[in-house]
Amino acid sequence: VLRDVSEQKQVEAQLEHLATHDILTGLPNRSILHDRLQRALDRAEREKKPFALLMFDLDGLKAINDTYGQKIGDIVLQSTAKRLVHATRGLDTVCRLGGDEFMLIVEDLLESGDSDLVARRILNAFDEPIGAGTHAISVTASVGISIYPFDGLDPETLVKKADLALSSSKQRETGGFQFYAPRMDAVNRERTRMEQGLRLALARDELYLVYQPLVELQSGRIAGVEALLRWRSAEMGLIGPNKFIPVAERCGLIVPIGQWVLETACRTNRQWQDEGLPWFPVSVNISAKQLQGADFVDTIEDVLRQTGLSPQLLELELTESTAMGDVRQSQEVLTRLKDLGVRIVIDDFGTGYSSLVRMKLIPMDGVKVDRSFIENIAEDPRDRALVMAIVALARNLGVEVVAEGVETREQLEVLRSFEGQPVDLFHCDKIQGNFFSSPIAPGEVPDLFQ
């Protein structure tokens, strides 16, 4: 009895391929990564040779999808897979883990340092833009590297440590690579502990606000305050915002925490007005994730309505990179907020990467010259020139200028000396910094005004 099973075998082979390979790129997927990694471990142990595990992450894929569409994003991923295969050898394994993450197993290294050359060759493969339809899209990537046998003796450990190295690489820069180092375990433990603590911080009333005054340069009068977030953890003590804010942004807690800051600052300012203090705006820092929320404007309206604060007494501060991230969306949201009467200020001005063409599209009431320019303004003529240029640009755009980080009388006198320049082009409107007042508790604000 004869039966042709060719078609059945072909279907079985296709099903097996679909189960073990990524549909979009054709690369092996996560399901067979462990098997390939175990084989590499067995071979490396027999031959006493190191091998490298590289975790590759494409930077900015979401922005590409948002800008050009999902179809173009898929083309970028397919081109990325081809470049990775081309940049490696036939005996190496390239897998797609999902999204914009890929894993590479690089075997037969003469010594562990050879993985440095491999990482550079992979990153160099993305020097040229990717052609996608009519678009030429420039991309960068980050790479984390773990080495057998130095960083681990089993697949799980090597993958974990390559992932830690990738996280470290993405925090330092885009378009770079990082080897695993033991200190990364401590950093990861601290980050995890901090994230767990942050999730309980709101419920435990561990978060609080302090307020730093903004002062008119000419008159010396207080013209507003900025709300600054602080965290006193029951387990870890006082933690600086430069440590816990990035953690909150990475784990998504920045949105509920930002909501709490907004409500608390508005309610406190309303209490000050009820106590008879002069009308002045309270400034609240807004993260990119808050700005990108579909209901952000509605949230602002609800907070103002619930607290009874006039929109003119709320000032939202956005960093330059946040405002310029998606100019079209930012322009629409910020225009609606300005229509409400809320003031918009660009914080840390001069430290982002925006173009002047994009900047003119953003509706704003003021800019804050970053403290890094003010720090050496009394000693460095280049810093003075940069500050004068930023101030002149802002004043020509018709927006208010605040110099933040004023710590000494010498810095203050340099800023005051700008007033004598032609047509007041270089005149700052306000200053902020510890020279006038460090951040203070809300109960101290009325006394400071008096």
C-alpha positions in Angstrom: 0.0 0.0 0.0 1.5 3.3 -1.1 0.4 6.8 0.2 2.0 10.1 -0.7 2.6 12.1 2.6 4.7 14.9 1.0 2.0 17.5 1.5 1.4 16.5 5.1 5.2 16.6 5.8 5.4 20.1 4.2 2.5 21.4 6.3 4.1 19.9 9.5 7.4 21.6 8.5 5.6 24.9 7.9 3.8 24.7 11.3 7.1 23.9 13.1 8.8 26.8 11.4 6.0 29.2 12.4 6.2 27.9 16.0 9.9 28.5 16.2 10.4 31.6 14.0 9.3 35.2 14.0 6.6 35.8 11.3 7.7 39.3 10.5 11.5 38.9 10.2 11.9 35.1 9.7 14.4 35.0 12.5 14.4 32.3 15.3 12.1 33.4 18.1 12.2 33.2 21.9 10.9 29.6 21.9 14.2 28.2 20.6 16.6 30.7 22.1 17.1 28.6 25.2 17.9 25.5 23.1 20.5 27.5 20.9 21.9 29.0 24.1 22.3 25.6 25.8 24.0 24.2 22.7 26.4 27.2 22.7 27.1 26.6 26.5 27.8 22.9 25.9 30.2 23.6 23.0 32.0 26.4 24.9 32.5 24.1 27.9 34.0 21.3 25.7 36.3 23.6 23.7 37.1 25.9 26.6 36.3 29.0 24.6 34.2 32.0 25.7 31.1 33.2 23.9 29.1 36.4 24.0 25.4 37.0 24.5 24.3 40.4 23.1 20.9 41.9 23.8 20.0 44.4 21.1 17.3 47.1 21.4 16.3 49.5 18.6 15.9 53.0 19.9 12.8 55.0 19.1 10.6 52.4 17.4 7.5 53.8 19.0 8.3 57.3 17.6 8.8 55.8 14.1 5.4 54.0 14.3 3.7 57.1 15.6 5.3 59.3 12.9 5.3 57.1 9.8 2.8 54.3 10.7 2.9 50.6 11.6 3.7 49.5 8.1 6.9 51.6 7.9 7.8 50.4 11.4 7.5 46.8 10.2 9.8 47.5 7.3 12.4 49.0 9.7 12.2 45.9 11.9 12.7 43.7 8.8 15.7 45.8 7.6 17.1 45.6 11.2 17.0 41.8 11.1 18.7 41.7 7.8 21.5 44.0 8.9 22.0 42.0 12.1 22.4 38.8 10.1 24.7 40.5 7.6 26.9 41.9 10.5 27.3 38.5 12.1 28.8 35.2 10.9 26.9 32.1 9.7 27.6 30.2 12.9 26.2 33.0 15.1 22.5 33.0 16.1 20.3 36.0 15.7 16.8 35.8 17.4 14.0 38.3 17.7 12.6 38.4 21.2 9.7 40.6 20.3 9.0 44.3 19.7 12.3 46.0 19.0 14.5 43.5 21.0 16.8 41.0 19.4 19.3 38.5 20.9 22.6 37.5 19.4 24.7 34.5 20.4 28.3 35.0 19.2 30.4 31.9 19.5 34.1 30.9 18.8 35.6 34.0 20.5 39.4 33.8 20.9 39.0 36.0 24.0 36.2 37.8 25.7 37.4 41.2 24.4 36.5 40.1 20.8 32.9 40.8 21.7 33.8 44.5 21.8 34.6 44.3 18.0 31.4 42.4 17.3 29.3 45.1 19.1 30.9 47.9 17.2 30.4 46.1 13.9 26.7 45.6 14.7 26.2 49.2 15.7 28.2 50.4 12.6 25.7 48.5 10.4 23.1 51.2 11.3 25.2 54.1 10.2 23.3 54.3 7.0 19.6 55.3 7.1 17.0 52.5 6.5 15.0 52.9 3.3 11.3 52.4 4.0 9.1 53.4 1.1 9.9 57.0 0.2 11.5 57.6 3.7 15.1 57.3 4.7 14.9 56.7 8.5 18.0 57.0 10.7 18.0 54.7 13.7 20.2 54.0 16.6 20.4 51.0 18.9 21.7 50.0 22.3 23.5 46.7 23.1 24.1 44.9 26.4 26.7 42.1 26.6 27.3 39.2 28.9 30.2 36.8 28.5 30.4 33.0 29.3 31.9 31.8 31.6 32.7 35.1 33.4 29.2 36.4 33.8 27.2 33.2 34.1 27.2 29.4 33.6 23.6 28.9 32.6 21.2 30.5 30.1 19.0 32.3 32.6 21.9 34.0 34.3 23.5 35.1 31.0 20.2 36.5 29.7 19.5 38.3 32.9 23.0 39.9 32.9 22.8 40.9 29.3 19.5 42.6 30.0 21.0 44.5 33.0 23.9 45.6 30.7 21.3 46.8 28.1 19.5 48.8 30.7 22.7 50.4 31.8 23.6 51.2 28.1 20.2 52.9 27.5 20.6 55.1 30.6 24.0 56.3 29.5 23.4 57.0 25.9 21.7 55.9 22.7 23.7 54.1 20.0 26.2 52.5 22.5 27.0 49.2 24.1 27.7 48.2 27.7 29.3 45.0 29.2 27.8 43.5 32.3 29.5 44.6 35.5 28.7 43.3 39.1 27.8 46.8 40.2 24.7 46.6 37.9 23.2 44.0 40.3 23.3 46.5 43.1 21.9 49.2 40.9 19.1 46.9 39.8 18.3 45.9 43.4 18.2 49.5 44.5 16.0 50.4 41.6 13.6 47.5 42.3 13.5 48.4 46.0 12.8 52.1 45.1 10.0 51.1 42.7 8.4 48.9 45.4 8.6 51.8 47.9 7.2 54.3 45.4 4.2 52.1 44.8 3.4 52.5 48.6 4.6 56.1 49.0 1.3 57.8 48.1 -0.8 55.6 50.4 1.7 56.1 53.2 1.8 59.9 52.8 5.5 59.8 52.3 5.5 62.2 49.4 5.3 65.9 50.1 5.8 69.3 48.3 8.1 72.2 49.0 7.9 75.5 47.3 10.7 77.7 45.9 9.9 81.4 45.2 10.4 83.1 41.8 11.5 86.7 42.3 11.2 89.7 40.0 14.7 90.8 39.1 14.0 94.6 39.2 11.7 94.9 42.1 12.7 92.0 44.3 9.0 91.0 44.8 7.9 87.4 44.9 6.1 86.7 41.7 5.3 83.0 42.1 6.4 79.7 43.5 7.5 76.3 42.0 6.2 73.1 43.6 9.0 70.6 44.1 8.4 67.0 44.9 10.2 65.3 47.8 10.0 61.7 49.2 10.9 60.6 52.7 10.7 56.8 52.7 10.1 55.0 56.0 12.7 52.4 55.0 15.2 54.4 52.9 15.1 57.9 54.4 15.1 61.1 52.3 15.6 60.3 48.6 16.4 63.0 46.1 14.1 63.6 43.1 17.0 63.0 40.7 16.9 59.4 41.9 13.3 58.5 42.3 11.7 60.5 39.4 13.5 58.5 36.7 12.3 55.3 38.4 8.8 56.6 38.5 8.9 57.4 34.8 10.3 54.0 33.8 7.7 52.0 35.8 4.7 54.3 34.9 4.1 55.7 38.4 4.9 59.2 37.2 1.3 59.7 36.0 -0.5 59.0 39.4 2.3 60.8 41.2 2.0 63.8 38.8 -1.7 63.9 39.4 -1.2 64.0 43.1 1.4 66.8 42.8 -1.0 68.8 40.5 -4.0 68.5 42.9 -1.9 69.3 46.0 -0.2 72.3 44.5 -3.5 73.8 43.2 -5.3 73.2 46.5 -2.5 74.7 48.5 -2.4 77.8 46.3 -6.1 78.3 46.7 -5.7 78.1 50.5 -3.0 80.8 50.2 -5.4 83.1 48.2 -8.1 82.5 50.8 -5.7 83.5 53.5 -5.3 86.9 51.8 -1.9 86.4 50.1 -1.3 88.3 46.8 -2.3 86.4 43.6 0.6 84.5 42.2 1.0 81.4 40.0 2.2 78.0 41.3 4.4 76.1 38.8 4.0 72.4 38.5 6.4 70.2 36.5 4.7 67.9 33.9 6.2 64.7 32.5 6.1 63.6 28.9 3.8 60.7 29.8 1.3 63.1 31.4 1.3 65.4 28.4 0.8 62.4 26.0 -2.3 61.2 27.9 -5.5 61.4 25.9 -7.4 63.1 28.8 -4.6 65.5 30.0 -6.5 68.7 29.3 -9.7 67.3 30.9 -7.6 66.3 33.9 -6.4 69.9 34.3 -9.9 71.3 34.0 -11.2 68.8 36.6 -8.4 69.8 39.1 -9.0 73.5 38.6 -12.8 73.0 39.1 -12.4 70.8 42.2 -9.8 73.1 43.9 -11.4 76.3 42.8 -8.1 77.8 41.6 -8.2 80.3 38.8 -6.4 79.0 35.6 -4.3 82.1 35.5 -2.7 81.0 38.8 -1.5 77.6 37.4 1.8 77.4 35.5 2.8 74.1 33.8 6.5 73.5 33.3 7.7 71.2 30.6 11.3 70.4 29.7 12.4 71.3 26.2 12.7 67.6 25.1 9.2 66.9 26.5 7.6 69.8 24.6 9.4 69.0 21.4 9.0 65.2 21.4 5.8 65.1 19.3 5.5 68.7 18.2 2.1 68.2 16.6 0.5 66.7 19.6 2.2 69.1 22.0 1.0 72.1 20.0 -2.6 70.9 20.1 -2.6 70.1 23.8 -0.7 73.2 24.9 -2.9 75.5 22.7 -6.0 74.1 24.5 -4.4 74.7 27.9 -3.5 78.3 26.9 -7.1 78.8 25.8 -8.1 77.8 29.4 -5.9 80.5 30.7 -3.1 78.2 32.1 0.4 79.5 31.6 3.0 77.3 29.7 6.7 77.5 30.5 9.6 75.6 28.9 12.0 74.4 31.7 15.7 73.6 31.4 15.8 75.7 28.3 19.0 75.4 26.2 19.7 71.8 27.2 17.4 69.9 24.7 17.8 69.1 21.1 15.0 71.0 19.5 15.3 73.1 16.4 14.3 76.7 16.3 11.8 75.9 13.5 10.0 73.4 15.8 10.3 75.7 18.8 8.3 78.5 17.2 5.3 76.1 16.8 5.0 75.6 20.6 2.7 78.1 22.4 4.4 79.2 25.5 4.4 82.1 28.0 8.0 81.8 29.3 11.3 80.0 29.3 13.6 79.1 32.2 17.3 79.4 31.4 18.9 76.2 32.7 21.0 76.4 35.9 24.0 74.9 34.1 24.4 78.2 32.2 24.0 80.3 35.4 26.5 78.3 37.5 29.6 79.8 36.0 28.1 83.0 34.5 30.3 85.2 36.8 33.5 83.6 35.7 33.0 82.3 32.2 32.4 84.8 29.4 31.1 82.0 27.1 28.3 81.2 29.6 27.5 84.9 29.8 27.3 85.0 26.0 25.0 81.9 25.9 22.7 83.3 28.5 22.4 86.7 26.7 21.7 84.8 23.4 18.9 82.7 25.0 17.4 85.8 26.7 17.5 87.8 23.5 15.8 84.9 21.6 13.1 84.6 24.2 12.4 88.3 24.4 12.1 88.5 20.6 9.6 85.7 20.7 7.7 87.8 23.3 7.9 85.4 26.2 9.0 85.8 29.8 12.5 84.8 30.9 13.4 83.2 34.3 17.1 82.5 35.3 17.1 79.5 37.6 19.9 78.3 39.9 20.9 81.7 41.1 23.1 80.9 44.1 25.4 83.8 44.6 25.4 87.6 44.6 28.0 87.6 41.8 25.6 85.7 39.6 22.8 88.1 40.5 24.9 91.1 39.6 25.9 89.7 36.2 22.2 89.2 35.4 21.4 92.7 36.6 24.2 94.1 34.4 22.3 92.8 31.3 19.7 95.5 31.9 22.0 98.1 30.7 22.3 96.5 27.2 20.5 98.1 24.2 16.8 97.9 24.0 16.6 95.6 27.1 17.0 92.6 24.8 19.1 90.8 27.5 16.9 91.6 30.5 15.7 88.6 32.6 12.3 89.1 34.1 12.7 86.7 37.1 15.2 84.7 39.0 15.0 81.6 41.1 17.5 80.0 43.4 18.9 79.5 46.9 20.4 83.0 46.9 16.9 84.4 47.6 15.3 81.3 49.2 15.8 77.6 49.2 12.6 75.4 48.8 10.4 75.8 51.9 7.4 74.1 53.4 3.9 75.4 52.4 3.4 76.8 55.9 6.4 79.1 55.6 5.3 80.7 52.3 2.9 83.3 53.9 5.7 84.4 56.3 8.1 84.8 53.4 5.6 87.0 51.5 5.1 89.2 54.6 
